[in-house]
Amino acid sequence: MKGLRLSDRVNGSEFCQFERALIFNPDLKDTGFVSHLGARTFRLLKSKFTNIDSGRIYILPEDGSISLTEGCFVRVEVDRTYRDIRLDLQTDHSGLVGDTILHAEVGAVKEERVPLPPPVLPADEFLHRVSRPWKDPEEDHLDHIIALLMLSSPRSIMGRGGLGSEGIQRERGLLKGSNRDLANTILSQLPVEFRTGGASQYKYSKIESLNDIRLVQSGRVSENCYSLVPDRIYESMVERRIPIQLPFVVRNAEFRGLEPEIDLDVLDYQLSGLYLPPPPEKLQEEIYREIMVKLSREEFWDIRTVGEIDRTAGPRIGLALSRLFIGRRFDGRAYRASRTDPSEAIDIIRRILGYGFENMRLKLKEEDYLRSRRSEPWRDKLRPLDKEIFIQLRTMSEEQGTDEIPRDAIMPGIGTHRVDESLERLNRYGYVLHLKGGSLIKLVVPIEHEDIQ
């Protein structure tokens, strides 16, 4: 299933429930998405993501009494059908090969809502499946981050859809998992069309360089999702002011490795979400106003990142959450209990963005501390893992109220040899002492009161 192309699907299990019904249910043979062929002719596509149609060419009345918008979902009432000859030039010995195609004269057209059933998976199982390559993803809210980026935010009163994310924890030393691993987790679960350029409704990109930013900003996809995960940050990146709605932190979760195949139940959930139409504009305005008012004074708008935290992040995430809760909020015809959505969305948004802000605040405090020590051997002599271990020692000292830390509590997930090498360097340059034969590590650098506020 690796490298699955939506356009190449042939087995029923590869289509989501809604698509299967349109393709295989004879009662829906004249129902689908309008695709114009000419001024008076059109096809009915059975999927937004393949070229499968009803097998008919529909002909509108000559009087112009019926007009249709490209891509709208309709049910057609047919007055009569007839077969016509279609001639194709062939190079084989038979010369002209005749084929017949069914034409249908349109009597009436009714625009309908997409009759979308809930996905096969419940929401909590979907969150588990998409984050399965990670151990304890919920500790960093990675399950929600991955799910929201895969489901996207629809086009709305705020303009084009999509969600932008940025990994704001740059260094993890030798711990398992990185910002890039999160982006690759999403890419590994997407069909080819969703991770390459083209006419698809949705696209996800991993942004590692300035050129990647340019490609995303020049794209014309209606729902553009991306994760900003550069190893090095340049001023030219910051100047592009790419909007970010989901700052994420890879701190406590651990990366296990990518799944070898696309999970068809996850694909069913994602496609169902992408088919879900946005709420009516009036409801969008209500959601927008309520979320913006309740989140306007939050500190997380002050996160300093490569991208620029988007003030419409709350409503955008709220609309994406409506896709995550599709089984509980939408029955194919109307939104159920939709007025409870903003409060539920606000709680999740606060947790995700608040976690990002808290970790960025701690990171900035650590960086301020390092800048205050420029004259000491810290900057030139110590390696990234040494710095990370020292920061962990300071954090543990603050939390436990002691400057003596047991050796076996330091970076237990990293090889003993590497940790011991770092502790030796910290000891050599005067930042720690080894006590009780090295079983206890004592901080030497004092912690000023103003530094830990």
N, C-alpha and C positions, 0 to 999 in steps of 0.2 A: 504493500500500500504506500510505500515511500515514494514521494514524487507524484502523488495522485493529481491528475488533471480533471477538473470538473467537466470540461468539454468532452472528455473521453469516457465518461461513465456509461456503462451499459447494464450493470447488474442492479436490480431493484434495491438491494441493501445499501448501495452507494448514494441513493437519493434520500433527502429528508422526507418525512411523512407527507408534507404538503405537496411536494413535487411528485411523489409516487401516486397520490390521489389524482392529480391533474393528468398524469401520463397514462395511467392504467384504468381509471374509472370511466366507463363509457358514458355515464351520466354527465361527465364534465368535458366531453369531447369538444364542445364549442365554447369553452371557457379558458381564458389565458391572458397573457400580456400582449398588448397590441404592438406589432412591428410592421410599419408601413413599407409597402413595396412600390407604390405609386400613388397618384392623386386619389384614386378610388379603390385601391386594392391593399390588402394587408394580410399578415399571418397572425396566428395566435401562438405565442411561445409558451411552452409548458414549464419553463424554468428561466430565471434571470441569468443563470450561469451556464447554460448550454444552448445549442441551436435547435433543440427538439421542438417541433411544432405539432399542430393537430393533423397535419397531412392535407390541409385544405387551403386554398386561396380564397379569401372573402372579398366580395365585390359590393361596394356601397352604392346606394341609389344615385341615379344621374342628377336628380333634382337638388343634391347637396343638403338634404334634410338631416343627414347624420354626419357629424364630424367627431374625430377621435384624437385624443392626445397620445403621442408616442409613449409606450411603456405603461399605460393605464391598464388596470385589471378589469376585464369585462366578461359578460356572458352574452353571446350572440344568439338571436332567434333567426333561423334560416328559412327563407321562403321556398327556395328550391335549389337543388344541386344538379350539376351535369359534369361530364368528363370531357376534357379537351386534350388534343394531341400536343405533346411537347417534343420537338425534334432536336436531337443533339448530334453534332458531327462527331463521328468516330473514325479512327484510323485503321480499323480492322477491315476484313474483307467484306463485311456486310454493308459498308458505306453508311447511309443514314439509318439510325436506330430510332424507332418510334416509341414513345412512352406516353402514358396518360396521367393527367393530374386532375384532382377533383376541385371544381369551383363551386362556391356557395354564394348565392345572392342573399344579401342581408335584408331582413325585414325590420328588425329592431335590435337595439343594443342597450344593455343595462350595465352601468358601471357598478362594481361591487367591491366590498371589502375582501381582503385576502382571507379565505376560510382557514385560518392557521390553527392547527391543533397544538397543544402543549408538546414540548420535546419528549423524547423517550426517557431521558434522565431527569431526576429532580435537580433543583438548583444546587443543593449541597453536594450531590454526587458529581455534578459538572465541575464545581470548584475543586473537588478532590482530584478528578481525572486530569484536568489541565495542569495542575501543579504537582502531579505524581513524580516527575523527575527530581523533586526537592524533598529533603527531610525537614519537617517542622516549618513548612512555608507560611503557615498562618501567624507565626511569631513576628514575621516582617510584613504581614498582609500581602504576601506575594500571590496567594491564591486569588484574591480579588483583583490585584493589579493585572495578572495574566488574563483572567476572565474578561475584565473590562476592555483590555486592549484587543482581545479577539472578537468581542461582540460589537465594539465601536459605539460611537454616538451618532444618531441619524442627522441628516440635514434638518435644520429647524429655523426658527426666527432669528437665531444667532448666525445663520449662514451655513457654509459647508460643514459637514460632519467630521467625525474622527476625534481621536484623543492623542495627545502628545505626552510622552513620559521621559523622565531622565533619572538615571541612577546617580544619586548624590553621595554615595559612600565610595570613594575612589580606591582606597587601599584596604586589602584584607590580608596582606601578608601571604602566608601559606594556607590559610583557611580555605575550605572547599566552597567554591561558588563565587560568581562575580556578576557585575551588571551585564556583561556580554553573555554569560550563561543564561540569564533570564531572557534576553532577546532571542537567543538561539532556541530556547524552550518554546517560545511562541512560533518562531519560523518553522520548527520541526513538525508542528501540528497543523500547518496551513497547506491547502492545495496550492499547486504551482501558480495559478492565476492570482492568488492573494499575496504573493511575495515577489511578483515580477510586474513590469509595466504592462499596460494594456487598457482595455475598456471596462475592466471590472469595476463594480460599485465600490469595493473595499480593497485596500492595500495596506500591508504592514511593512515597515522598513526599519532596519538597524542602522543607526547613524553613528559613524565612527570618525568622520572627517568633515572638513568644510565642504568638500565636493558632495558628500552625501546630503548635507543640509541644502545645498543648492538644488539637488535633484528633487528632494521632497517639496521644497517651496515652489518649484516650477511645475509640479505635477497637477493634473486636472481630475484626479479621482475624487468622487463626491464624498467619500469617507476615507480620509488619510490618517492612518495611525502609525506611530513611530516611537522608538526608544533611543534616546541620546546616550551613548555609552563610549565616549572617547577615552583613550588611555591618557592622552595629554590634552590640555585645554589651551587654546590660543585665543588671543584677543579678537582675532577675526571671526571666531565662532561666536563669541559673546556679542559682537556687533551685529550679527544677523538677527538677534532678538527672536529666536524661534519660540513660539508659544508652548508652554508646558502646563498640562492639567493634572498630571499624576507624577509628582516627584516620588521616587521609591528608594528604599534602603535595603541592601543585601547585607545583613549583619549577623543575624543568628541562624537563619536557615542554611542548610548545607546542600550542595548540588550532588545528586547521585549519578546522573548521566541521562542522556536522551533516550526516549523510547524509539524502537526501531521502525514502528509502523504508525500510520495515522489511525486514530481511534474513530471508527465510523459513528459511534454514539456522540462523541464530541463534535464531529462534523455536523451531525443532525441538529445539535443544539445551536451551533454557530449559524448555520444557514437559516434555521427557524428565526433566530434573533435578527438576522439581516433582512428577512422578509417582513418583519414586524413594521408596519407603518408608524410614523411618529404620531404622538397625540395631536388632537386638533389645536390650532394656533391659540385659541382662547385658553385652553388648558396649559399649553406651553407657557403662556404669559403668567398664569397664576403660579406655576411651578417656579419659573424664573424669579418672580418677585419674592416669593416666600423664602426660597433658598438664599437669594442674595441678601435679603434683610437679616436673616438669622445668622449668616456667616460673615457679615461685613466687618465685624470688629475682631475677627480671629487673627492670631499672631502669624498663622502659617502663610499669609500673603507676603510676609517679609523674608521668605526663604531666598537666599542668594545662590543662584545656580548659573550654569552656562545659558540655559534657556530662560525665558521670562515667564514667571508664574502668571497664568491667565486669570483675570478676574471673573471670567465666565466659566471657570473650571467647575464650580458647584453645579449649575444647571446642566452642563454637558455630562458630568458624571451621573447626575440624576436621570437623564434620558438614557444613558447607557445601562443604568441599573434597571430601567423598565424592561430592557431586553433580558437581563439576567433573571428577573422575576416573571418572565413571560407566562409560565404555567399558572401563576397565581393572580396575574393582573389583566390578562387579555384572553378572551374566549373566542376570538375570531370575528366578533361583531362589535364589541364595545369594551372599554376599560372597566374592570370591576374594582370597586373601592379605590379608585384612582386618587381620591383626595388624601389618602393616607400615605401616598408615595413620597411627598416631600419630606415628611418627618423621618421616615425610614432612610431616605437617601441622605439627609443631613447627618444622621448618626454615623453612617458608614463613611461619608466624606470627612467628617471630623476625625474619625479614627485613622483613616489613611493619610490625610494631609497633616494631621497633628503629629503622627509618628515621624513623618518626613521632617517636619519642622524641628521637633525635639532632637533628632539625630544631627541635623545640620547645625543647630545651636551648640551642641556638644562639640561637634567638629570645629566650629569657628572658635570656641573657647580654647580647644587644644592648639589650634594654629596660632592664636594670639599668644598663648604661653610660649610656643616655640619661637615666635618672632621676638619676644622679650629676652630670649637667651641667645641672640645672634653671636655674641662674643665668646660663647662657650663652645666646647668641641662637639656639641650636639649635631649641628648642621652638616659638618664636613666629615666626621669620623664614623658616625653611626649609620647603619643600613635601615631600610624600611621596616624589616621585622623587629629590629632593636627599638625603633620608635614606637611601633605598635605595642610591644611588650611593656615599654615604659609607660605608655598611656594607660594600658590595662592596669598596671600596678598602681598608678595614681588614682584611677577610678575605684579600684577595690579598696584602696586606703581611705578614700572619702566615704565610701559606703559602710566600711567596717569600723572606721574610727581608729585605725592602727596603721603604723608604717612598716609593720613586719608581716610579710605574706608567705604562706607555705609554698615551697617550690612546686609541689605537685598540683597546685591550683592554677598555675600559670600556663595558659595555652595548652590545655590537656589534649586537644585534637591534633597537635603538631608533633612531629618526631622529637624525641628527647635530645638528640644530638644537636639539632638546629636551635632549640631553646637554650641549651647550655652554652652554645657559642655566643648567642646574643647576650646572655647574662654575663658572660666573661667580658664582652666589650663594654657593657654598661658598668661593670665593676672597674675595668681598667681606666675608664674616663671619669670615674668618681660619682656615678649616679646611684649605685647600689652597693651594699655590703653583703657578703655571704656569711651567714651565721650558722652555728651548729652543723659544721661540716657541709654547708651548702643546702641543707634541708629547709632553711629559712632565709628569705631575702628581705633586706631592710632598705627602704628608700633613704637616700642621703640628701637629695635636693629638696629644700624646704618648700612647702605648699603655702603660698601667701593667702591671706584671708580674702583679698579682693579677687584672686584668681578662681576661687571655687564658688563664687556667688552665682 
